[in-house]
Amino acid sequence: QVQLVESGGGLVQAGGSLRLSCAVSGIIFSSTGMGWYRQAPGKQRELVAFISVAGFTLYADSVKDRISIFRNNAQKTVSLRMNSLKPEDTAIYYCNAGGTLRTPAGQYWGRGALVTVSS
């Protein structure tokens, strides 16, 4: 059974930083593309960042200079480091597994972690 468990969400002031982590089990992590998506209230879920098996990364234009994605194959985790957070970054952030650079959205999803950025 594939499980993706996010952690690290919370409330942060604008301009602050936050790190999200996703612990993965049930799949061969080192052979799996990993991504982070987010969904703000009233909006569609969107890609934030993706990291391929080989370590190539893809970022949404809105976060490109403020967010970094990392993977640790030994620990089977993927992390998202977010800096200079803005109120518009407020959303539920979802860990995703199984995608590729061409099609970042994989078939496996975590339950999400809420990030709230106050102004």
C-alpha positions, 0 to 999 in steps of 0.5 A, spaced: 500 500 500 502 506 497 502 512 503 505 519 502 504 523 509 506 530 509 508 534 515 511 541 516 505 545 515 502 551 519 501 558 520 507 563 518 507 570 517 509 573 510 516 573 508 517 567 513 520 560 511 517 553 512 519 546 510 514 541 508 516 534 508 513 527 505 514 520 507 513 515 502 512 508 503 510 502 499 513 504 492 520 504 490 522 511 492 528 511 488 525 510 481 519 514 482 518 522 480 516 526 486 512 532 486 508 538 490 502 541 488 497 546 492 490 548 492 488 554 495 480 556 497 476 556 490 482 554 486 484 548 482 490 544 484 496 546 481 503 544 480 508 547 485 514 543 484 517 536 481 523 532 482 525 527 477 528 520 479 535 523 476 534 529 480 531 534 475 527 539 477 521 543 475 517 549 478 511 553 477 513 560 475 510 563 481 514 560 486 521 559 482 525 564 485 522 562 492 521 554 493 526 548 492 524 541 492 529 536 495 529 528 495 532 523 500 532 516 497 535 513 503 530 516 507 524 516 502 522 523 503 521 529 499 521 536 501 519 543 499 523 549 502 519 555 501 522 562 503 519 569 502 512 566 503 506 571 501 499 570 503 497 568 496 501 561 498 496 560 503 493 553 500 493 545 502 500 542 499 499 535 497 505 530 496 505 526 489 508 520 487 509 517 480 509 523 475 515 524 470 518 531 467 513 530 461 507 529 466 508 531 473 502 529 476 503 521 478 497 517 481 499 517 488 497 523 493 498 524 500 492 527 504 495 534 504 498 539 509 495 546 510 500 552 510 497 559 512 501 565 510 498 571 514 499 578 512 
